[in-house]
Amino acid sequence: MKLPRRLRHGEEASLVEHLDELRTRLIVSLVALAGGFIVAFIFHTHLLDWLNQALPADNRKPVTLGVTEPFVTSIKISLYAGFALALPIILYQVWSFFAPAFEEHAQRIVAGFVALATGLFAGGLAFAYWVVLPPAVHFLTNYDNEQYQIEVRASYYYSFASLLLVGIALIFELPIFILALVRLGVLTTAQLRRNRRIGYVIMIVIAILLPTVDPVSLVFEAVPMLILFELSIWLSVLMERRWRRAETGLAAAR
């Protein structure tokens, strides 16, 4: 399969050519996802052991209640991990398809944001795994433990843990998302500061919508989101000033 060529800014292309490029980039993304899934499935037992570390020491082997549950659970975990592995390629394909709509200087900026987004995603995964998941699992598995015989079901636990990890990792993309909108002129720092309280409410709502049912994980999700949002505002203020000075200097040089 021939990799698609990225169009230059202002380069004309027919509707058929655009559709053909979109089809090819979707195929590349799906191939990357399939490759990530295969790699993850080969090492899926290590992934399961990795997730089991958050469980109580005497209950680190979840139970299954169906004939197909072990296989289906392994497939689901491998898909989540495959998506994380393929994310840089998927982001690059999305960026390359939309890049011609932006001027050359904006293309370089967005390309840098894509690279930073990959690093932030990895940082979000690490934060979720080491900071959020253990106390959340501890709270849930010890809540009213005198009243219940606690048995952790594999499919439920792995789905909960995987969605929690991926959800928080995506939330860590917030600074890049806001910086990109400010740099491309969709938002201004004045608008962000003026609507700061609305932004706080949106962050809390997003935290509630993440896969959590306990106050511990909710706090561990909401607090970093609020901090990230506030940091995004001040980072946008700083970068907006730098961008304006750079544009002013470029205009004066001309």
N, C-alpha and C positions, 0 to 999 in steps of 0.2 A: 504494500500500500504506500503510495507516494504521499509524503507529508504536505499539507497545504502551505502555500506561500502567503505570508502576511502582506496585505495590501498597504501601500503607502498612503499618507494623508492626501485626500483630494483625488486619488486615483479612481477613475471610473470603472465600473464593473456592472454587467447585466444582472438582472434578477436571477437568472439561471446560474450564473457564476457565484453569486452570493449564497444561493441555496446549496450549490455543490460544495462550497467551502464549509458551510454550516454542517452539512452531512458528514464531511470528512473529519471535522473537528469533534463532532459527537462520537464518531467511530474511534478516533484516537483516545478520547476520554474514556469510552467504554473498554477499550483494550487495556488502558492503564488501570482501570478499576478491576478488570479481570485478572491482570497480572498481580496487582496488590492482594486480591482475594486469594489467589493461588499461594502466594508467599505466606500470607497470614494463616491459611488453612494448614500448610505444612508445619507451621510452628504453633498451631492452635492450642496444643496442650500446655505450652509455655505461657500463652496468653491467659488460659484459664487458671493456671497456678498463680500467675501474677495478680489476677483479680481476686483470687481466694485469700490473698494475704490480708485483706481488710476484714475478713470474717473472724469470729472468735476462735481462739487457738484450738478449742475442743470441738469445733464445728466447721472445719475448713474443707469439707467434702460434701457439697450440696447434694440433695437427693433428687432423683427423677421419678416421675409418676406415670410415665408412658413409654411405650416401646420405641417411638420415634424421637422422644424428647432429647436424648443425648446427641443424636446426629443433627437434628434441627437446630439445637442450641449452638453447636459448634459452627454450623453454617452461618448463623446470625452474627456470632462473634467475629468470624472471619470477614464477613461483609463490612462490619463497622471498622475493623482494623485495616481492611483493604482500602476503604474510602480514605482513611487517614494517610495511608502510604501514597495513594494516587493523588491526593489533594494538590501538591505543587504542579503536577502536569495538568490537572483539570483547571486550576486557576490560570495557568499559562494559556490554555486553549481559549478560555473565556475572554481573557485579556486580549489575545491576538485577534479574535473575531471583532471586538469592538474598538480596537486601537485606531483603525483608519478614521474613525469619527472625531478623533482628537488631533490637535496640532502636534508637531514633532516634540516640542518641549514638554507638553502634557503627557505624551506617550512615555517619555523617559521617567517622568514622575510616577505615573501609574505602574510602570514596570518595577520601580523600586518598592512601591507599596505592596505589590504582589510578593516580592521576595521577603519583605518584613512580615507580611501576613503569615507566611509559612513558619517563621520563627515564633511569632506570637501564638500560633496554634499549638506548637510543641510546648511552649511555656504554659499555656492553659491546661494542656493534658497533664503536665507534671504537677501543677498546682491542684488540679482536681483530684489526682490520684493520691498525693501525699498529704494534702491539707483538708480536703472536703470529704472524700469518701470514707476514710477510717472513722471519724467521729459520727458521721451520719449512720453508718452501719452499726456502730457500737450502740448508739441511742435506740435504733429500731429493733435490734436483736435483744436488747435488755429491758425494753419497755414492758412493764407488768410481767416480768419473766417468772414471778411466783405463780401466776395464773395459767401459764401456757407451757407446753412442751415445745420448745423452739426447734423447728426443723426448717432449714433454708432450702427452698425449691430452686433448682438450678436455673430453669428458664426465666423465672421471675427475677432472681438476683442478678443474673448476667445482663438481662435487658435493662434493669434499673441502673446498674453500674455503668454499662456502655453508654446509655443515653445521657447519664449525668456527666461522664467524662467528655463526650463529644459536645454536649450542650455548653459546658463551661469553656471548653477550648474555643468554640465559635464566639462566645461572649468576649473572649480576650482579643478578638479582632476589632473591637469597638474603636480604639484609638485610630487605627488605620482607616476604618470606614469614615469616621468624622473628619480626619485630616484630608482624606481624598475629596470629600464633598466640599470642604473649605477651599482646597487648592483649585478645584475645578469651577469654583464660583457658584455652586448650588446653595451653599450655606455661607454665612459670615459669622465671625466670632461675636459680633454684636448681637446677632439673633440667638446664638447659643447662650450667651450670658443673660439676655433678657428673658429667655424661656427656660432657665436653669431648673426651676421647680417642676415644670412639666416634664423635663427630662428625668428628674429624680423619680417621679411617679411612674414613668414608662419603664425605667430600670427595675423598680420593685415589681411591677406587673410581669415583666419578663422573667424575673427570678421566681415568681410564684408559678409561672407556666412551665418552668423547667421540671424535669422528672424528680420531684421531691414531695414527700408527704410529712416531713417532720420539721420542727422549728430549727433544729441544729443545722441541717444542710441548707435551709432557707437563709439563715443568717450568714453562713459561709459563702453563699452564692450572692446575696444582695449586697453585702458590704464591699467586696471587691468590684462589683459592677458600679456602685456609686463612686468608689475611688477612681476607677478607670474613666468614668464619665467626666469627673472633675478634672482629672489629669489631661483628658483629651481637650477640654476647653482651654486650659492654660497652655498646653502644647500648641494648640491651634493659634492662640494669640501670639505666641513667640514666633512660630513659623510664618504666620501671615505678615508680620512686620519684616521678617527677613526676605520674604518673597517680594514685598513691595519695594524694599530697598534695592533688591537685585533688578527688578523691572525698571525702576527709576534710573539706575546706573546704566542699564542696557539702552534705554531710550536716549539718555544723554550722550552715550557713545555714538549713537547713530546721527 
